[in-house]
């Protein structure tokens, strides 16, 4: 089918909705990364198999849908049954027959599969009432977990390509740019540059060709927002890019996706082909004068290729190394032509802004950071998963209301935002509102939206060392301060974790960091010392404890801690049998002892002890 | 022509030329390790950073690499602020930690008061400072036979797959442009070895001295239309021949004059 007028699109949308409504019940099986890793594809197959064998009342085979990430990864694999948003958590293949029989046929709720609040045991039927979902506002993730990414009709039924149709019928390119400018949309990749201004600068430059590139290189450890959008709602990214192409006057676009996201590549490729088939990509889109096509460029997974100039080199087939950006990419980008580069989430947000208007978008968030932002919650937090919140929500609200707080009764110690080049914020910064400027001022950054939560058993020095190791490995190696400077910071951090450093070393690290920040060529180096600078800013006492007292207050650094058995020991011999170096001695039902000379501080005994009889000192 | 102010002095410069070229022309001592007039600047070493501002920036300043920053009319440049001196000192200190045995780095660091690296020195390091001069000159020559491969600390200058470089013509440009002399080569028994590849050498028909490799001569004859007779004699013999001719001319002229 080729849709060649906006009117036909609306007609098709009505048909799609009718077809969707004819399905009395829908079974949405999450095939996001977390659920998939837990075998949700087998659950999907089982649903199809059982329904094929047996004719269930009101349930057709088409009712079973695979979706992208639904968000609540900690409770996966999850199955949602519509209408009613019935949310079944930690579903097993063996539950499928029962779900069909009870919930789909009889309309009964299966109590044991419902999510229950770990604090009060309250059980929720509709997922929208679960605190994890209740506090969220989903714009870029609007379709994730709701639609089958392979089925364009699902996207159309939920208002897909309406923004594009509106742009092509009602707005001139300049007006599109004005709308985006008015909406205050800022780059979701972390830089926070105003998207409308970027588009405007690019459109103003005389050039034979302009490029639109989508940055899907999300390389921060623990971040998976863009991945979930590309996998779960690829058409929203395409639509955003087509709108941008119209606004800036481009005919050619690229989506740069890392090779480590194979499903994103497959789903985007399918979406591009479908979009071409229906006339959303190619010549004369929806019968207008706009011609635009998109190709996928796959990256090898180098972190630095998320940097705009390195990314463009990589797209062009060169080594992915950044260049100095005294001449900006909007002037001279890919193949030296004016180029707009935006992140996946930014493009996915654009169609909604066009559809609902800039004023609506401005009404969400804060005056300087409008709208919402997607985050992935990871680390020591109960509700790991994918969330989207209005800008300005405090870290405390995110971590405790949505994230459910710290598991195992531990205490919150720090939250790492902004990926490896971001920073760690301590407990007294929990009431900071999350927006571009506040986080930067506090020594961290918004970044692309990874949020790693750490409990009291985390050592900030070790965290800094870990992220520096990542950056040393991922630095492109072109410029001296980043390549050599970060290596030295990493070496000194390692010295501190071993209790071998002096206070003079710490001062040297702080001085060196200043040079790395000012002298590095690209953003990777300029923000590279952040893991060290933010931890030393907020946890200096712990750094000094490592240096002066040779102690690791977090109980992590192996060279600086001792495992000691206290009198709670029941003599169960569990630790004795797991100790790999034979450092524990004792008899059954008698107090055990750890020989400190032999002990390797691996922590196996501590992990296996169920009586809290092993202290870390 | 643009007018810019460097260290308080107003100077004329061409719009679009890089600041470092102007600074060098004025004889101001700003160090640079990766810059060379034969190749495009890339800004690897960061040593040539200078501070720039404009009257309308209302006191806002920024540090830029002068090798990459084009001249703009009205620009105010400072080359020796305390911050810049600290940056250069730290960068040389870091380079010294990477290449503790490089005489060039030792000398440059010494000039900034670094006699010994403050950091943890790389004991097994070579003297390659990763300035990319070799890869860039190879690109200028139209070959790109070597490039910077891997990333971060593992980055090395190497031919593709670490094998004999298919496109190398043994011209020695890489070895000669290298500021720290780390690209080894050998001319022996009419054979040149560089990047583990062996090349036949073309020798002077008069004196037998090495001229260029056969591959390089062929490349220049075919691609750059240089006459093949050019590679029959070496530069010294060419000069001698020229001198003979000139000498003849002078003698003739003298005879005429007499």
Interface residues (C-beta under 8 A of the other chain):
Chain A: X302 X304 X319 X321 X323 X324 X326 X472 X473 X474 X475 X476 X477 X478 X479 X480 X481 X483 X484 X485 X487 X488 X491 X492 X508 X511 X512 X514 X515 X518 X519 X520 X521
Chain B: X42 X43 X44 X45 X46 X49 X63 X64 X65 X68 X69 X70 X83 X86 X87 X90 X91 X94 X95 X97 X98 X118 X119 X120 X129 X130 X132 X147 X148 X150 X151 X152 X153 X154 X155
